[in-house]
Amino acid sequence: MDKPGSILVATDFSRDAALAASRAVALAGELGVDDVRLLHVVDAPWLGTLQQWFGLAESSRQGLVDEAERSMAGLVSAIEAETGRRVASSVVVGNLLEAVIERAARADLLVVGARGQHPVRDFAIGTTGERLLRKRRGSMLVTRRKPVSSYRRVLAPVDFSKHSARVLRQATSIAPAAQIDVLHAFEVPFESKLRFAGVADDEIHRLRQHARAQAVDSVARLVAEAGVDAARVRRRVEHGYAPRVIVDAAREADADLIVIGKHGESIVEDLLLGSVTLHVLGEARCDVLVVSTAQP
């Protein structure tokens, strides 16, 4: 996906979900996307147990659906009145994760709101958000801010893997008016072990300078390979632990969006999701677009 042709917003009618819907509609207007759909899943596994134990009627289940449909109708009316754009909607009953994944497979971009007061826990191992991110094979936008304007300051961390050019192209297409900071965080391999072994600081400094020079060259090649307008791109190479460097750089630049790749074409790559992408999703205070590294 470069420019999305369809957008799905998963909503639970919370404040954060409303921000996600607002951003999705704003993006649709900016990018010329006509297909925007809101989805709510009535996921109440406890209802079957209560029905079994207490003999609750099917009307209890239908009552939940009716309430959700009224909430959805109110949300759609509010969005259309505010924006003048029409949006489709659906309310389904089923397992939350399975239903969202199944319907998101038909959309180019899935938009969800960040949840809770403690962002780190939103995408902790084992949460619904984390499982959704692992199973989603297309791009996924996690929103945290009210969309007062289009994206203007975008941070695109890259690791020079075969997917990095796609991440950069996605950043420029999802935010066509933004300045793009391309960031690579580097470390000297086994630096701590070198220090422990008594390698002189001057030698370690020399190794850092060599690694930085290689990274600067690699960023230049990546920008050329991605075929993006070089005038829109600022190149940054920083020394340090990648997740922390990314989060700090986003705050320093007051970025309103981070665009980051998601591995997952193999079991080994999927495990790497927890080390960088999940950390960024947990710690960042701006929106985060996770670009799938495998075509959905």
C-alpha positions as CSV (number, residue, x, y, z in Angstrom):
1,M,0.0,0.0,0.0
2,D,1.3,3.4,-0.9
3,K,-1.8,5.6,-1.0
4,P,-4.7,3.6,0.6
5,G,-7.8,2.9,-1.5
6,S,-9.9,1.9,1.5
7,I,-9.8,2.5,5.2
8,L,-11.4,0.5,8.1
9,V,-11.8,2.0,11.6
10,A,-12.3,-0.4,14.5
11,T,-14.3,1.5,17.1
12,D,-15.6,0.7,20.6
13,F,-17.2,4.2,20.9
14,S,-14.5,5.4,23.3
15,R,-12.9,8.8,23.2
16,D,-9.7,7.3,21.7
17,A,-11.7,5.4,19.0
18,A,-13.5,8.7,18.1
19,L,-10.1,10.3,17.5
20,A,-9.2,7.3,15.3
21,A,-12.4,7.8,13.3
22,S,-11.7,11.6,12.9
23,R,-8.2,10.9,11.7
24,A,-9.4,8.3,9.2
25,V,-12.0,10.7,7.7
26,A,-9.5,13.5,7.6
27,L,-7.0,11.2,5.8
28,A,-9.7,10.1,3.4
29,G,-10.4,13.7,2.5
30,E,-6.7,14.6,2.0
31,L,-5.8,11.5,0.0
32,G,-9.0,11.2,-2.0
33,V,-10.2,7.9,-0.4
34,D,-13.9,7.2,-0.9
35,D,-14.2,3.9,0.9
36,V,-14.2,4.5,4.7
37,R,-16.0,2.1,7.0
38,L,-16.5,2.0,10.8
39,L,-16.6,-1.4,12.5
40,H,-17.8,-2.3,15.9
41,V,-17.6,-5.9,17.2
42,V,-20.1,-7.0,20.0
43,D,-17.7,-9.3,21.8
44,A,-19.4,-10.7,24.9
45,P,-18.1,-14.2,25.6
46,W,-19.6,-14.0,29.1
47,L,-23.1,-13.7,27.7
48,G,-23.3,-17.4,26.7
49,T,-22.3,-18.4,30.2
50,L,-24.9,-16.2,31.7
51,Q,-27.5,-17.5,29.4
52,Q,-26.5,-21.1,30.3
53,W,-26.4,-20.4,34.1
54,F,-29.4,-18.1,34.5
55,G,-31.5,-18.9,31.4
56,L,-31.2,-15.5,29.9
57,A,-33.1,-15.1,26.7
58,E,-31.7,-14.4,23.2
59,S,-33.2,-10.9,23.8
60,S,-30.2,-10.1,26.0
61,R,-27.8,-10.6,23.1
62,Q,-30.0,-8.6,20.8
63,G,-30.2,-5.8,23.4
64,L,-26.4,-5.5,23.2
65,V,-26.5,-5.4,19.4
66,D,-29.3,-2.8,19.4
67,E,-27.4,-0.6,21.8
68,A,-24.3,-0.8,19.6
69,E,-26.2,0.0,16.5
70,R,-27.7,3.1,18.2
71,S,-24.2,4.2,19.2
72,M,-22.9,3.6,15.7
73,A,-25.7,5.6,14.2
74,G,-24.9,8.5,16.5
75,L,-21.2,8.4,15.6
76,V,-21.9,8.2,11.9
77,S,-24.3,11.1,12.1
78,A,-21.8,13.2,14.0
79,I,-19.0,12.5,11.6
80,E,-21.1,13.2,8.5
81,A,-22.5,16.5,10.0
82,E,-19.0,17.7,10.9
83,T,-17.1,16.7,7.7
84,G,-19.8,16.4,5.0
85,R,-18.4,13.1,4.1
86,R,-20.3,9.8,4.0
87,V,-19.0,6.8,5.9
88,A,-20.2,3.3,5.9
89,S,-20.6,1.3,9.1
90,S,-21.3,-2.2,10.4
91,V,-21.9,-3.9,13.8
92,V,-21.1,-7.6,14.0
93,V,-21.2,-10.2,16.8
94,G,-18.2,-12.4,17.3
95,N,-14.7,-12.6,18.6
96,L,-13.1,-9.1,18.6
97,L,-9.7,-10.1,17.2
98,E,-11.0,-12.5,14.6
99,A,-13.7,-10.2,13.4
100,V,-11.4,-7.2,13.0
101,I,-8.7,-9.2,11.3
102,E,-11.2,-10.8,8.9
103,R,-12.7,-7.4,7.8
104,A,-9.4,-5.5,7.8
105,A,-8.1,-8.0,5.3
106,R,-10.3,-6.2,2.7
107,A,-9.0,-2.8,3.6
108,D,-5.7,-1.1,2.7
109,L,-5.4,0.7,6.0
110,L,-6.7,-0.3,9.5
111,V,-7.1,2.6,12.0
112,V,-7.4,2.0,15.7
113,G,-7.2,4.3,18.7
114,A,-4.6,3.9,21.5
115,R,-6.2,2.7,24.7
116,G,-5.8,3.4,28.4
117,Q,-4.0,5.9,30.6
118,H,-0.7,3.9,30.5
119,P,0.5,3.7,26.9
120,V,3.1,1.1,27.5
121,R,0.4,-1.4,28.5
122,D,-1.6,-0.8,25.4
123,F,0.8,-2.9,23.3
124,A,2.3,-5.1,26.0
125,I,2.8,-8.7,25.1
126,G,-0.5,-10.6,25.1
127,T,-2.8,-7.7,24.9
128,T,-5.5,-7.4,22.2
129,G,-3.6,-4.6,20.5
130,E,-0.4,-6.6,20.4
131,R,-2.1,-9.6,19.0
132,L,-4.0,-7.5,16.4
133,L,-0.7,-6.0,15.3
134,R,0.9,-9.4,14.9
135,K,-1.9,-10.9,12.9
136,R,-2.6,-7.9,10.7
137,R,-0.9,-8.3,7.3
138,G,-1.6,-4.8,6.0
139,S,-0.7,-1.4,7.4
140,M,-2.1,-0.2,10.7
141,L,-2.4,3.3,12.1
142,V,-2.6,3.8,15.8
143,T,-3.8,7.2,16.7
144,R,-3.2,9.2,19.9
145,R,-3.8,12.9,18.9
146,K,-6.8,14.9,17.8
147,P,-6.4,15.6,14.1
148,V,-6.3,19.4,14.1
149,S,-4.4,19.4,10.8
150,S,-2.8,17.0,8.3
151,Y,0.5,15.4,9.3
152,R,3.3,17.9,9.0
153,R,6.3,16.3,10.8
154,V,6.9,12.7,10.2
155,L,9.7,10.5,11.6
156,A,10.6,7.4,9.5
157,P,13.0,5.1,11.3
158,V,14.8,2.7,9.0
159,D,17.2,-0.2,9.5
160,F,18.3,-0.8,5.9
161,S,16.5,-4.1,5.6
162,K,14.9,-4.9,2.3
163,H,11.7,-3.2,3.5
164,S,13.1,0.2,4.4
165,A,12.4,1.8,1.0
166,R,8.7,0.8,1.4
167,V,8.6,2.4,4.8
168,L,9.9,5.6,3.3
169,R,7.5,5.6,0.4
170,Q,4.6,5.0,2.7
171,A,5.7,7.9,4.9
172,T,5.7,10.3,1.9
173,S,2.3,9.1,0.6
174,I,0.4,9.0,3.8
175,A,1.6,12.5,4.6
176,P,2.0,14.3,1.3
177,A,2.5,17.8,2.8
178,A,4.9,16.7,5.6
179,Q,8.6,17.1,6.2
180,I,10.1,13.6,6.5
181,D,12.9,12.9,9.0
182,V,14.6,9.6,7.9
183,L,16.3,8.2,11.1
184,H,18.8,5.4,11.5
185,A,20.0,4.5,15.0
186,F,23.3,2.6,15.1
187,E,25.5,0.9,17.7
188,V,29.0,-0.5,17.4
189,P,28.7,-4.3,17.5
190,F,29.7,-5.7,20.8
191,E,30.7,-2.3,22.1
192,S,30.1,-3.2,25.7
193,K,32.2,-6.4,25.3
194,L,35.0,-4.3,23.7
195,R,35.0,-2.0,26.7
196,F,35.0,-4.9,29.1
197,A,37.9,-6.4,27.2
198,G,39.9,-3.1,27.8
199,V,39.7,-1.7,24.2
200,A,40.8,2.0,24.4
201,D,38.2,4.7,24.2
202,D,39.9,6.2,21.2
203,E,39.5,2.9,19.3
204,I,35.9,2.6,20.2
205,H,35.4,6.2,19.1
206,R,37.0,5.4,15.7
207,L,34.7,2.4,15.3
208,R,31.7,4.6,16.0
209,Q,32.8,7.2,13.4
210,H,33.2,4.4,10.9
211,A,29.8,3.0,11.7
212,R,28.3,6.5,11.4
213,A,29.9,7.1,8.0
214,Q,28.5,3.8,6.7
215,A,25.1,4.7,8.0
216,V,25.1,8.1,6.4
217,D,26.0,6.6,3.0
218,S,23.3,3.9,3.4
219,V,20.6,6.6,4.2
220,A,21.6,8.5,1.0
221,R,21.3,5.3,-1.0
222,L,17.9,4.5,0.6
223,V,16.4,7.9,-0.3
224,A,17.5,7.4,-3.9
225,E,16.2,3.8,-4.0
226,A,12.8,4.8,-2.6
227,G,12.4,7.4,-5.4
228,V,11.1,10.1,-3.1
229,D,11.6,13.9,-3.4
230,A,14.9,14.5,-1.6
231,A,13.9,18.0,-0.8
232,R,11.2,16.7,1.5
233,V,13.7,14.5,3.4
234,R,16.0,15.3,6.3
235,R,18.5,12.6,7.1
236,R,19.4,11.7,10.7
237,V,21.9,9.2,12.0
238,E,22.1,8.8,15.8
239,H,24.1,6.5,18.0
240,G,22.2,4.5,20.6
241,Y,19.6,1.8,21.4
242,A,17.1,2.1,18.5
243,P,13.8,2.1,20.4
244,R,15.0,4.8,22.8
245,V,16.6,6.9,20.0
246,I,13.3,6.7,17.9
247,V,11.1,7.8,20.8
248,D,13.5,10.6,21.8
249,A,13.9,11.9,18.3
250,A,10.1,12.0,17.8
251,R,9.7,14.1,20.9
252,E,12.5,16.4,20.0
253,A,11.1,17.0,16.6
254,D,7.5,17.2,17.9
255,A,6.6,14.6,15.3
256,D,2.9,14.1,14.8
257,L,3.5,10.7,13.1
258,I,6.0,7.9,13.2
259,V,6.1,5.5,10.3
260,I,7.8,2.2,11.2
261,G,8.1,-1.2,9.5
262,K,6.8,-4.4,10.9
263,H,8.7,-7.6,10.3
264,G,6.8,-10.9,10.2
265,E,7.5,-12.9,7.1
266,S,9.1,-15.6,9.3
267,I,8.8,-16.8,12.9
268,V,12.2,-15.3,13.8
269,E,11.2,-11.9,12.2
270,D,7.9,-11.9,14.0
271,L,9.7,-12.2,17.4
272,L,11.6,-9.0,16.6
273,L,8.3,-7.1,16.7
274,G,8.5,-6.9,20.5
275,S,11.9,-5.3,20.6
276,V,11.5,-2.1,18.5
277,T,8.0,-1.7,17.1
278,L,6.1,-2.6,20.3
279,H,8.4,-0.3,22.3
280,V,7.8,2.6,20.0
281,L,4.0,2.0,20.1
282,G,4.1,1.9,23.8
283,E,6.2,4.9,24.4
284,A,5.4,7.3,21.6
285,R,3.0,10.2,22.3
286,C,2.1,10.7,18.6
287,D,0.4,8.6,16.0
288,V,2.2,5.6,14.7
289,L,1.8,4.0,11.3
290,V,3.0,0.4,11.3
291,V,3.8,-0.6,7.7
292,S,3.4,-4.3,6.9
293,T,6.6,-5.8,5.5
294,A,4.5,-8.5,3.8
295,Q,1.8,-7.7,1.3
296,P,-1.6,-8.5,2.8
